[in-house]
Amino acid sequence: MNVMELFRLDSKVAVVTGGSGLYGAHISAALAQAGAAVVIASRGVAECEALAAKLRGEGADAVALPLDLGDEASIQSFVAQTLERCGRIDILVNNAVSRVGLADLEQTEAGGWSAAEQVNGLGTMLLTKAVVPSMRERREGNIINISSIQGILGPNFPVYGNTGRTSGIEYTYNKWGLVGMTKWLANYYGPYNIRVNSISPGGYNPSGALEDDNDEFLRNYKVRTPLGRMADDDDIKGAVVYLASRASSYITGHNLVMDGGWSNW
């Protein structure tokens, strides 16, 4: 097979949670551009439909469906609708993330922690649980979990300087758990030909929104990164398509670190 054909996703159905968000929109676009039919899912249905319409206008196959990972009934309804409409789910990208409880330990409250866990932990597990049976029955499937460098390292707090920003303890807790869940799923469902991998992106500067001249965090981050920059809008695309395609057919349980070398130090 020609090597470029290994990256094609023609005839595949891909679900992207948080599919119209900062990373989600680029993940959805990448999978669509590689030939997959993409189901763009989140609570913000209007934003998902706007992205789906844009992708359809570019010749892709894309639809928007509502999904609230904090509501088990919504999860069940979403999976049923997707299977009824598309016939199957070949690729599940668990990208949605809640940052409701984003705070330092002494400012973290039980309600914020629970709200984040409801989506980042429990909701992601319940959606995966609902999707896996159809993959197992067909003995084919691909799950990609979007973690973070905070899922392999502790936060480097000095990089935030005097900006007032931080990295919440619940975010690190959830992202480490997602990498662990990736390995559990990969080991358990490997005999059913279901591959499960994760991606741990580093800091992301969407559309160059942060500028050196007026952002202390960006300056500090770049100094600590071997490639000297944060991730841009395209960096996630290749990683997702690689793990979603036959190009990575012998890879499972892997956490692909996409951080410009941040974790090398």
N, C-alpha and C positions, 0 to 999 in steps of 0.2 A: 504494500500500500504506500502511495506517495505520502511523505511525512506531513504535508500540509493537510491532507485529508484526515489525518488522525485527530486534528483539532476541530473538525466540523461537528456540529450538533444537529444536523438535519434529522427531522422526524422525532426529535426528543421533546418532551414536555418538561419545562423547568418552572419551579415555584420559587419566588424570591420574597421573603418576608421583609417588612420595612422597605419594600421594593421601589419606593419613590423618594427615599431619603438621601442623605448626603452620599453614602457609599452605595446604597441600594439602587439608585437611579443608574449608576455606572455599571453595576453588576447586571441589572436587567438589560441594559443596552448591549453589553458585551455578549451575553448569552443569545440575545435576539440576532445580533450581527453574525454570530457563529452558526445561525440556522435554527435555533431552538424556538419552539412556541413558548412564550413566556407568560406566566400568570403573576401579575404584579399585585402584591397583597399588603394591606395595612389597614389601620383604622381610618386613615385619611383617604377615603375612596376617590374624592374629587382629584386629588393630586395624582393618585395612581392612574386614573382614567386619562388625565392630561398627558402623562408620560406614555401610556399605552397608545393614545391617539397619535402622538408624535412618532412613535416607533412604527405604527401602521402606515403612517404617511411616508416613511422611508422604505416601505416594502416588507417590514417584519410582521410576524404573527404575534400579537400581544393583546392581552385582556387584563382588566382590573377586577378584583373581587375583594369584598370586605373581609378583614380578619382582625379580631381583637384577641391577642395572646393572653390577655388577662381574664378571658371568659371561655371556659371549657366548651360551652354550647356553641359559641362562635367558631371555635376550632373544629368541632365535629361537622358543623354546617359547611364550613369552608372546604374541608377535604371532600365531603360528599358532593358539593357543587362542582369542584374541580374534576373529580373522577367522572361525574356525569357529563360534564361539558367536554373534557379532553380525553377521556377514556383511561388515562393512566397518569402517573407522576414518575418521571424518570430521574429528575434531579430536584433535590430540595436544598435550597440555600437558606440556612438559619442566620439571617442578618439582622433582624429587628433587635433593638436594644432600648431598654428604659434607663434613663439617668435621673429618675425622680428623686432618689435619695442621695444624690451626689454631694458629699460633704465629708469633712474630716471626722474622725472617730467621735470626738466629744460633741460634735454638732449633729451626729447621725441619730435619728429617732426611729423607733420601731416601725412606725407607719411608712416612712420612706424606704427603710430596708425591705419591708414586706412588699411594697409596691414594685420595687425593682426586681426582687426575687420572683414575683408573680409572673413577670414577663421573661426575664433573662434566664431563669432557671426552670420553674415549673411549667410555664407556657411553652417554652422551647421543647421541653421533654414531652409534653402532651401532644404537641403537633407532630413531633417525630414519631411518637407512639402510634398516632392515627394514620400516618403515611406508610410506615414500614410494612404492615400486613400485605398491602397490594404489591409492594416491591418483592417481598418474600415469596408470594404466590407466583410471581413471574420469574423469580430467581434472577433479578436484575434491578439495580438501583444505585444511586449515587447521592450521598449527603455531604454537604460542605457547611461547616460551622465557622462563622466569622468571629474569631476571638480578638486578641489584641496583644501587643507586647506586654500589657499589664497582665496577661495570662501566662507569662513565662518569667517575668521579672517583677520586682517591687518598683513603685514609682520613684523617680528621681525628683524629689521635691524642690531642690535648689533651682531646677530649670524654670520653675514658675516665677522666680524672683519676687518682685513686688506687684505682680499683676492682679493678685486676689484670686487667681484660678487655683484649682487643686485637682487631685485625682481621688475620687471617693473610695472608701474602703470597700463598699459593697460592689463597686465596679471590678476591682481586682479580684474579689472573692468569686464573683460570677464568671469572670473570664477564665480564671484558673479552672473552675469547675467545668466549663465548656470544653476545654482541652482534654480533661479527664474523661468526660462523657464521650468525646470523639473516639478515644482509644477503646473504651468499653464497647461501644457500638461496633467499631471495626472488628474487634476480636469475636464478638458474639455472632454478628451477621455475615462475616466473611464466607462461611460455608454456603450461604445463599446468594453469593456473588453480588453482595451489596457492599460497595466501598464507602468508607466514611473518613473524611479528612477535615482539617481545619486550616484556617489562614489567620496569622497573627500580624496585622498591619501595625506599623508605627504611626507616628503623628501625621495627620492629614491636614493639608492647607487647601480647602475647597476653592477652586477657581482663583487661587492666588489672593484670597480675601485678606490674609495677614501680610503686612508689609514690614520689611526690616526697619525702616525709619521710625516707625511708631509702635513696634511691638517687641517688648523685651523678651517675651516667651519665645518668639520665633528666632530671635538672634541667639538666645541661649541654646535652643534646640539644635540649630544648624551647627554650632560649634562642637556639639557633642555627637554629631552624626558623621561617619566617615564620608558619605556622599555629599554632605554639606547642604542638605535640603530636607524638607518634609515631603511626604507622598503627594503626588498631584492627582488630577482627576482620572488619568489613564492607568495609573500603576496597578490598581486592583483588577483591571480587566483581564490581563494576561494570566494572572494567577488563578482567577476563577475559571476561565475557559480551559486552562491546562488541567485543573483537577476535575472538571466536569466532563472531560473528553477522553477518548481512547488513548490520547497521548500519555495519560498517567494510569493506564489500565492495570499496572502491577504495583500500584501505590495505594496503601490504605493504612489508616491509623497515624498518618503523618501530620505534623503541624508545620505548615509552610510559613516561615518567618519572613515578612516583607517589610523591612524596617530601615533600609538604607545603610545597614551596618550598625545601627544603634546598639544592638545586643552583643556586638563583637568585643567591646571594651572589657 
